[in-house]
Amino acid sequence: MNWKQVEGNWQQVKGRVQEKWGDLTNDELDQIAGKRDRLLGKLKEKTGKAEEAIEKELESACGC
């Protein structure tokens, strides 16, 4: 799934993201609104992991 598809299907994808990273709030996910840079930034802030590691986790969690 590419990021245009993620943005278009954000309501479905955000459920998978929240399953993987349960500490993300609904408000945070609504603000992210499927934007890749916002999601990566928030996950870096929450997890302290490198962007590359988060990208791999995202790919395995939701195919995006």
Secondary structure by P-SEA (a helix, b strand, c coil): ccaaaaaaaaaaaaaaaaaacccccaaaaaaacccaaaaaaaaaaaccccaaaaaaaaaaaccc
